[in-house]
Amino acid sequence: MAGAALKYRHLGRKSSHRQALLRNLVTSLFEHESISTTWPKAKEAQRLAEKLITLGKRNTEASRNKAQAIFFKPIELLPKLFTELRTRYLTRPGGYTRVLRIEPLKEDQAPSAILELVDGPRDMRFAMTAKTLVKERATEGGVRELTAKNIIKVTRFREGGEAELEKTVRALEARDSDEKRREQGALKARVYPTTWYPRRGKGRE
């Protein structure tokens, strides 16, 4: 029907191939918790991933059967979905995944993106917020209002989120401090060399 809204992206594939592609993407997502692909594929895989986590939260025999039919590796991933991920997202009302635009990964310059599970060990926004917090704490202006809002977003439904964020910030601060000390030591070694080399000239062998 002309002018009708697009219900889903066909991705240039017939229905069976499209479903196999999306099943493969969500299998990789739940296995690694973060994947890189094209923007259209990430958006379509996100819809399927959200449905899977909803099935995991229901934790019924019917939901287990549906999830098993989607995963290419059900033996490895069903326990993770119905235990670890179910517990992680039990109090979160939605928004279990996140799509982030990145620079094109392929030579054809196709729009690329990262699809990730939020509140996990590879949560990019959590890591970016921690890095921003380190930089802003070192300035006179302190933490900006936008950063304060992001802190609330990345820790609200994360178990022990505030404590984990503070731990990550301290680790980054310690790393930056170590890097500065190494740079200062390298500079000092160049300006004041510890080894004395005699000048070559007459009367020297």
Backbone as CSV, one residue per row, in Angstrom:
resi,resn,N_x,N_y,N_z,CA_x,CA_y,CA_z,C_x,C_y,C_z
1,MET,0.849,-1.198,0.000,0.000,0.000,0.000,0.877,1.239,0.000
2,ALA,0.608,2.161,-0.962,1.436,3.346,-1.101,1.299,4.241,0.118
3,GLY,2.423,4.734,0.591,2.417,5.642,1.736,2.341,4.961,3.083
4,ALA,2.277,3.648,3.103,2.204,2.930,4.384,3.555,2.953,5.079
5,ALA,3.540,2.917,6.409,4.771,2.931,7.185,5.500,1.598,7.021
6,LEU,6.823,1.652,7.001,7.636,0.451,6.868,7.630,-0.315,8.187
7,LYS,7.131,-1.553,8.185,7.045,-2.333,9.413,8.410,-2.873,9.821
8,TYR,9.224,-3.224,8.838,10.561,-3.711,9.137,11.436,-3.562,7.899
9,ARG,12.739,-3.638,8.106,13.688,-3.522,7.005,13.905,-4.893,6.386
10,HIS,13.830,-4.967,5.067,14.011,-6.256,4.392,15.490,-6.647,4.305
11,LEU,16.380,-5.648,4.392,17.830,-5.886,4.374,18.302,-6.533,3.074
12,GLY,17.534,-6.376,2.007,17.934,-6.908,0.712,17.944,-8.423,0.646
13,ARG,17.138,-9.072,1.499,17.125,-10.533,1.551,15.692,-11.046,1.582
14,LYS,15.530,-12.267,1.144,14.210,-12.876,1.262,13.969,-13.251,2.714
15,SER,12.736,-13.572,3.043,12.328,-13.734,4.434,13.165,-14.759,5.198
16,SER,13.395,-15.920,4.619,14.128,-16.973,5.331,15.574,-16.563,5.590
17,HIS,16.199,-15.931,4.591,17.590,-15.487,4.748,17.676,-14.366,5.770
18,ARG,16.679,-13.479,5.760,16.648,-12.374,6.715,16.542,-12.904,8.144
19,GLN,15.663,-13.867,8.378,15.505,-14.437,9.708,16.774,-15.135,10.174
20,ALA,17.432,-15.840,9.264,18.683,-16.516,9.627,19.758,-15.496,9.993
21,LEU,19.809,-14.386,9.247,20.775,-13.327,9.537,20.542,-12.741,10.918
22,LEU,19.295,-12.422,11.235,18.981,-11.820,12.528,19.224,-12.801,13.678
23,ARG,18.921,-14.065,13.458,19.190,-15.074,14.484,20.693,-15.177,14.758
24,ASN,21.480,-15.086,13.713,22.931,-15.152,13.862,23.455,-13.931,14.618
25,LEU,22.890,-12.749,14.310,23.329,-11.529,14.983,22.994,-11.552,16.469
26,VAL,21.776,-11.959,16.821,21.404,-11.962,18.242,22.128,-13.072,18.995
27,THR,22.444,-14.168,18.320,23.244,-15.215,18.960,24.617,-14.669,19.322
28,SER,25.244,-13.938,18.390,26.549,-13.322,18.670,26.434,-12.259,19.747
29,LEU,25.330,-11.495,19.731,25.138,-10.446,20.730,25.049,-11.032,22.136
30,PHE,24.265,-12.084,22.310,24.106,-12.658,23.641,25.353,-13.433,24.072
31,GLU,26.151,-13.843,23.114,27.393,-14.544,23.442,28.478,-13.565,23.873
32,HIS,28.615,-12.449,23.143,29.707,-11.493,23.400,29.229,-10.205,24.070
33,GLU,27.927,-9.953,24.103,27.290,-8.782,24.707,27.543,-7.491,23.939
34,SER,28.279,-7.535,22.849,28.493,-6.361,22.011,28.964,-6.824,20.642
35,ILE,28.336,-6.294,19.586,28.727,-6.653,18.219,28.736,-5.399,17.356
36,SER,29.494,-5.451,16.258,29.538,-4.371,15.285,28.958,-4.867,13.974
37,THR,28.099,-4.063,13.373,27.471,-4.430,12.110,26.984,-3.153,11.432
38,THR,26.202,-3.274,10.378,25.662,-2.082,9.737,24.498,-1.537,10.562
39,TRP,24.192,-0.264,10.370,23.115,0.376,11.133,21.763,-0.308,10.919
40,PRO,21.334,-0.584,9.684,20.028,-1.244,9.508,19.963,-2.625,10.170
41,LYS,21.043,-3.406,10.058,21.050,-4.729,10.677,20.995,-4.613,12.198
42,ALA,21.714,-3.621,12.742,21.715,-3.431,14.196,20.320,-3.083,14.704
43,LYS,19.606,-2.221,13.981,18.268,-1.816,14.409,17.283,-2.979,14.357
44,GLU,17.388,-3.820,13.327,16.485,-4.966,13.233,16.829,-6.037,14.265
45,ALA,18.126,-6.270,14.462,18.539,-7.252,15.469,18.171,-6.778,16.871
46,GLN,18.170,-5.482,17.088,17.791,-4.934,18.389,16.369,-5.318,18.762
47,ARG,15.465,-5.271,17.787,14.068,-5.621,18.050,13.947,-7.080,18.501
48,LEU,14.677,-7.959,17.843,14.623,-9.374,18.209,15.272,-9.621,19.561
49,ALA,16.381,-8.913,19.843,17.065,-9.074,21.127,16.186,-8.627,22.291
50,GLU,15.456,-7.535,22.091,14.552,-7.051,23.135,13.457,-8.084,23.433
51,LYS,12.948,-8.715,22.380,11.919,-9.746,22.569,12.481,-10.943,23.335
52,LEU,13.718,-11.308,23.039,14.337,-12.434,23.731,14.475,-12.162,25.228
53,ILE,14.893,-10.962,25.588,15.057,-10.638,27.004,13.701,-10.603,27.706
54,THR,12.668,-10.145,26.993,11.325,-10.190,27.552,10.899,-11.630,27.818
55,LEU,11.248,-12.535,26.896,10.964,-13.958,27.108,11.715,-14.485,28.326
56,GLY,12.962,-14.041,28.465,13.754,-14.480,29.612,13.158,-14.023,30.935
57,LYS,12.597,-12.825,30.968,11.994,-12.314,32.201,10.701,-13.053,32.546
58,ARG,9.999,-13.541,31.528,8.784,-14.317,31.803,9.129,-15.663,32.433
59,ASN,10.179,-16.289,31.936,10.696,-17.528,32.523,9.628,-18.616,32.633
60,THR,8.966,-18.884,31.519,7.971,-19.951,31.456,8.430,-20.998,30.452
61,GLU,7.766,-22.126,30.443,8.125,-23.187,29.495,7.910,-22.716,28.060
62,ALA,6.834,-21.982,27.829,6.563,-21.476,26.485,7.637,-20.483,26.039
63,SER,8.054,-19.606,26.946,9.084,-18.630,26.591,10.426,-19.304,26.332
64,ARG,10.722,-20.373,27.066,11.958,-21.114,26.838,11.950,-21.775,25.456
65,ASN,10.808,-22.318,25.066,10.706,-22.951,23.752,10.876,-21.931,22.627
66,LYS,10.294,-20.743,22.804,10.426,-19.699,21.794,11.875,-19.227,21.674
67,ALA,12.532,-19.032,22.811,13.920,-18.587,22.799,14.834,-19.655,22.193
68,GLN,14.561,-20.901,22.481,15.354,-21.991,21.940,15.276,-22.045,20.420
69,ALA,14.109,-21.666,19.874,13.930,-21.688,18.427,14.661,-20.546,17.740
70,ILE,15.079,-19.533,18.500,15.756,-18.374,17.911,17.269,-18.522,17.954
71,PHE,17.811,-18.954,19.074,19.264,-19.054,19.225,19.839,-20.145,18.343
72,PHE,21.003,-19.868,17.756,21.751,-20.902,17.046,22.564,-21.753,18.018
73,LYS,22.785,-21.233,19.237,23.521,-21.967,20.272,22.662,-22.021,21.541
74,PRO,21.544,-22.715,21.493,20.634,-22.701,22.658,21.222,-23.334,23.907
75,ILE,22.071,-24.354,23.749,22.632,-25.030,24.925,23.490,-24.069,25.739
76,GLU,24.261,-23.209,25.050,25.131,-22.275,25.751,24.389,-21.032,26.220
77,LEU,23.410,-20.568,25.447,22.833,-19.255,25.712,21.524,-19.270,26.501
78,LEU,20.762,-20.354,26.458,19.522,-20.388,27.237,19.776,-20.226,28.736
79,PRO,20.760,-20.929,29.318,21.030,-20.715,30.751,21.398,-19.269,31.061
80,LYS,22.171,-18.640,30.181,22.565,-17.241,30.400,21.349,-16.321,30.341
81,LEU,20.460,-16.548,29.379,19.272,-15.710,29.226,18.350,-15.819,30.422
82,PHE,18.133,-17.037,30.917,17.135,-17.244,31.974,17.711,-17.170,33.388
83,THR,19.004,-16.894,33.503,19.578,-16.713,34.842,20.272,-15.350,34.944
84,GLU,21.431,-15.220,34.348,22.212,-13.985,34.474,21.488,-12.768,33.916
85,LEU,21.020,-12.861,32.667,20.384,-11.705,32.038,19.011,-11.419,32.643
86,ARG,18.300,-12.460,33.003,16.991,-12.258,33.643,17.159,-11.497,34.954
87,THR,18.162,-11.863,35.731,18.418,-11.161,36.991,18.861,-9.726,36.747
88,ARG,19.697,-9.522,35.736,20.212,-8.179,35.431,19.095,-7.209,35.067
89,TYR,18.103,-7.696,34.312,17.072,-6.796,33.789,15.713,-6.954,34.482
90,LEU,15.690,-7.618,35.610,14.422,-7.919,36.268,13.666,-6.649,36.653
91,THR,14.361,-5.619,37.107,13.702,-4.385,37.531,13.690,-3.318,36.443
92,ARG,14.325,-3.588,35.326,14.350,-2.605,34.235,13.100,-2.778,33.387
93,PRO,12.330,-1.703,33.169,11.076,-1.825,32.418,11.252,-2.000,30.917
94,GLY,12.421,-1.733,30.394,12.664,-1.861,28.953,13.999,-1.254,28.601
95,GLY,14.313,-1.212,27.315,15.587,-0.639,26.900,16.774,-1.486,27.318
96,TYR,16.717,-2.765,26.977,17.772,-3.701,27.394,18.993,-3.650,26.474
97,THR,18.824,-3.066,25.298,19.922,-2.987,24.329,20.129,-1.546,23.910
98,ARG,21.271,-1.277,23.284,21.595,0.068,22.827,22.318,-0.013,21.482
99,VAL,21.961,0.885,20.573,22.628,0.976,19.275,23.389,2.292,19.226
100,LEU,24.678,2.234,18.955,25.531,3.416,18.884,26.137,3.521,17.499
101,ARG,25.985,4.669,16.868,26.586,4.880,15.547,28.102,5.006,15.675
102,ILE,28.811,4.424,14.718,30.266,4.525,14.670,30.695,4.828,13.240
103,GLU,31.990,5.056,13.050,32.516,5.296,11.709,32.320,4.053,10.842
104,PRO,32.097,4.238,9.539,31.919,3.080,8.646,33.066,2.086,8.771
105,LEU,32.724,0.803,8.844,33.722,-0.248,9.027,34.220,-0.822,7.715
106,LYS,33.433,-0.651,6.643,33.788,-1.258,5.366,34.103,-0.190,4.323
107,GLU,34.739,-0.619,3.238,35.165,0.310,2.208,33.993,0.957,1.482
108,ASP,32.821,0.309,1.502,31.664,0.883,0.818,31.020,2.021,1.610
109,GLN,31.582,2.330,2.799,31.118,3.436,3.636,29.666,3.268,4.090
110,ALA,29.226,2.032,4.227,27.878,1.783,4.721,27.784,2.225,6.184
111,PRO,26.672,2.853,6.586,26.511,3.281,7.984,26.684,2.099,8.939
112,SER,27.557,2.244,9.923,27.861,1.153,10.849,27.424,1.512,12.258
113,ALA,27.309,0.503,13.101,26.852,0.725,14.473,27.322,-0.398,15.377
114,ILE,27.304,-0.128,16.670,27.559,-1.134,17.700,26.239,-1.438,18.391
115,LEU,25.901,-2.702,18.472,24.725,-3.154,19.215,25.216,-3.844,20.472
116,GLU,24.747,-3.396,21.626,25.244,-3.937,22.891,24.125,-4.135,23.890
117,LEU,24.371,-5.023,24.854,23.472,-5.203,25.992,23.860,-4.188,27.060
118,VAL,22.889,-3.439,27.553,23.198,-2.403,28.540,23.478,-3.031,29.899
119,ASP,24.201,-2.273,30.725,24.528,-2.668,32.102,25.414,-3.909,32.171
120,GLY,26.049,-4.248,31.060,26.939,-5.401,31.036,28.395,-4.987,31.144
121,PRO,29.293,-5.943,31.102,30.722,-5.640,31.233,31.291,-4.868,30.051
122,ARG,30.569,-4.845,28.912,31.052,-4.136,27.729,30.153,-2.949,27.386
123,ASP,29.486,-2.399,28.389,28.598,-1.259,28.192,29.449,-0.032,27.847
124,MET,29.383,0.415,26.596,30.236,1.501,26.135,29.863,2.837,26.775
125,ARG,28.573,3.096,26.943,28.169,4.375,27.546,28.634,4.460,28.992
126,PHE,28.617,3.339,29.703,29.119,3.317,31.080,30.603,3.682,31.095
127,ALA,31.374,3.088,30.171,32.805,3.369,30.102,33.077,4.816,29.699
128,MET,32.299,5.331,28.744,32.478,6.711,28.302,32.129,7.696,29.412
129,THR,31.105,7.381,30.190,30.732,8.243,31.311,31.832,8.274,32.363
130,ALA,32.443,7.124,32.615,33.549,7.064,33.583,34.733,7.899,33.114
131,LYS,35.072,7.809,31.834,36.189,8.592,31.301,35.897,10.090,31.369
132,THR,34.661,10.461,31.040,34.275,11.871,31.111,34.339,12.378,32.538
133,LEU,33.925,11.548,33.473,33.938,11.929,34.885,35.360,12.171,35.365
134,VAL,36.305,11.360,34.908,37.715,11.547,35.279,38.219,12.901,34.789
135,LYS,37.910,13.236,33.548,38.373,14.505,32.972,37.754,15.706,33.672
136,GLU,36.456,15.635,33.938,35.774,16.786,34.525,36.128,16.978,35.992
137,ARG,36.423,15.913,36.703,36.843,16.065,38.105,38.197,16.748,38.204
138,ALA,38.992,16.631,37.138,40.325,17.236,37.153,40.298,18.708,36.765
139,THR,39.128,19.230,36.360,39.010,20.627,35.962,38.388,21.456,37.079
140,GLU,38.534,22.770,36.975,38.003,23.662,37.997,36.475,23.710,37.958
141,GLY,35.903,23.519,36.772,34.457,23.608,36.639,33.698,22.466,37.283
142,GLY,34.373,21.350,37.510,33.726,20.201,38.120,32.843,19.445,37.147
143,VAL,31.982,18.607,37.688,31.124,17.745,36.872,29.983,18.570,36.283
144,ARG,29.797,18.467,34.961,28.736,19.210,34.288,27.372,18.567,34.534
145,GLU,26.335,19.342,34.280,24.970,18.855,34.492,24.652,17.676,33.575
146,LEU,25.115,17.755,32.316,24.860,16.663,31.373,25.511,15.367,31.845
147,THR,26.740,15.466,32.356,27.431,14.281,32.868,26.704,13.706,34.079
148,ALA,26.179,14.576,34.938,25.430,14.114,36.112,24.186,13.337,35.689
149,LYS,23.528,13.797,34.616,22.357,13.081,34.115,22.756,11.724,33.543
150,ASN,23.891,11.682,32.832,24.367,10.409,32.278,24.740,9.425,33.375
151,ILE,25.270,9.928,34.475,25.610,9.061,35.607,24.352,8.370,36.137
152,ILE,23.274,9.128,36.239,22.005,8.552,36.708,21.512,7.496,35.729
153,LYS,21.635,7.775,34.424,21.149,6.843,33.413,21.899,5.509,33.455
154,VAL,23.231,5.567,33.599,24.015,4.334,33.506,24.067,3.560,34.817
155,THR,23.611,4.151,35.920,23.671,3.454,37.210,22.295,3.138,37.796
156,ARG,21.221,3.696,37.214,19.883,3.574,37.818,19.460,2.125,38.012
157,PHE,19.606,1.303,36.960,19.147,-0.085,37.041,20.300,-1.077,37.137
158,ARG,21.512,-0.584,37.262,22.687,-1.449,37.367,22.923,-1.790,38.831
159,GLU,23.017,-3.058,39.139,23.222,-3.485,40.521,24.574,-2.990,41.020
160,GLY,24.545,-2.219,42.109,25.779,-1.630,42.620,26.392,-0.675,41.629
161,GLY,25.555,0.006,40.849,26.035,0.838,39.740,26.929,1.981,40.179
162,GLU,26.532,2.720,41.209,27.315,3.869,41.658,28.686,3.431,42.174
163,ALA,28.702,2.340,42.932,29.975,1.845,43.474,30.880,1.347,42.344
164,GLU,30.284,0.671,41.356,31.080,0.165,40.235,31.620,1.308,39.388
165,LEU,30.807,2.357,39.202,31.272,3.517,38.446,32.442,4.191,39.151
166,GLU,32.315,4.351,40.462,33.395,4.971,41.231,34.660,4.118,41.173
167,LYS,34.510,2.811,41.204,35.662,1.912,41.099,36.341,2.051,39.739
168,THR,35.525,2.151,38.691,36.069,2.318,37.341,36.788,3.657,37.214
169,VAL,36.212,4.714,37.786,36.831,6.036,37.742,38.184,6.021,38.446
170,ARG,38.248,5.401,39.607,39.514,5.338,40.348,40.572,4.555,39.584
171,ALA,40.147,3.481,38.911,41.094,2.699,38.112,41.636,3.535,36.949
172,LEU,40.767,4.306,36.318,41.212,5.170,35.221,42.141,6.270,35.720
173,GLU,41.830,6.838,36.888,42.690,7.876,37.468,44.063,7.317,37.799
174,ALA,44.095,6.102,38.345,45.376,5.468,38.667,46.176,5.183,37.397
175,ARG,45.498,4.756,36.348,46.186,4.495,35.082,46.768,5.775,34.501
176,ASP,45.973,6.856,34.525,46.454,8.142,34.008,47.648,8.642,34.817
177,SER,47.584,8.441,36.146,48.688,8.871,37.001,49.962,8.097,36.684
178,ASP,49.826,6.792,36.466,50.989,5.974,36.120,51.585,6.401,34.775
179,GLU,50.719,6.705,33.818,51.203,7.137,32.505,51.958,8.461,32.605
180,LYS,51.463,9.388,33.428,52.148,10.669,33.604,53.513,10.474,34.243
181,ARG,53.581,9.578,35.251,54.869,9.326,35.903,55.862,8.719,34.920
182,ARG,55.392,7.812,34.067,56.287,7.209,33.079,56.767,8.245,32.072
183,GLU,55.859,9.134,31.648,56.243,10.179,30.704,57.258,11.141,31.326
184,GLN,57.028,11.492,32.601,57.967,12.377,33.283,59.321,11.715,33.468
185,GLY,59.298,10.407,33.768,60.555,9.677,33.914,61.310,9.591,32.612
186,ALA,60.590,9.376,31.500,61.238,9.302,30.187,61.822,10.649,29.799
187,LEU,61.107,11.739,30.105,61.605,13.073,29.791,62.848,13.397,30.611
188,LYS,62.815,13.031,31.887,63.958,13.279,32.756,65.174,12.490,32.279
189,ALA,64.956,11.268,31.808,66.062,10.445,31.323,66.690,11.055,30.076
190,ARG,65.876,11.720,29.250,66.431,12.347,28.048,67.201,13.626,28.382
191,VAL,66.695,14.396,29.367,67.342,15.662,29.724,68.575,15.436,30.592
192,TYR,68.452,14.487,31.534,69.566,14.190,32.434,69.938,12.712,32.301
193,PRO,70.716,12.344,31.279,71.071,10.929,31.088,71.909,10.426,32.251
194,THR,71.629,9.229,32.683,72.344,8.636,33.824,73.686,8.048,33.402
195,THR,73.856,7.773,32.119,75.111,7.172,31.634,75.979,8.253,31.016
196,TRP,77.242,8.329,31.436,78.180,9.325,30.916,79.043,8.673,29.851
197,TYR,79.079,9.293,28.669,79.887,8.780,27.584,81.036,9.746,27.336
198,PRO,82.338,9.298,27.460,83.488,10.210,27.253,83.551,10.690,25.812
199,ARG,83.979,11.916,25.650,84.118,12.480,24.315,85.297,11.848,23.612
200,ARG,85.109,11.626,22.354,86.201,11.089,21.554,87.062,12.231,21.028
201,GLY,88.347,12.060,21.064,89.232,13.097,20.557,90.677,12.700,20.736
202,LYS,91.573,13.673,20.624,92.988,13.374,20.782,93.292,12.975,22.219
203,GLY,94.121,12.018,22.340,94.518,11.556,23.669,93.574,10.548,24.253
204,ARG,92.501,10.197,23.491,91.549,9.192,23.995,91.541,7.998,23.061
205,GLU,91.370,6.865,23.637,91.355,5.630,22.860,89.938,5.156,22.671
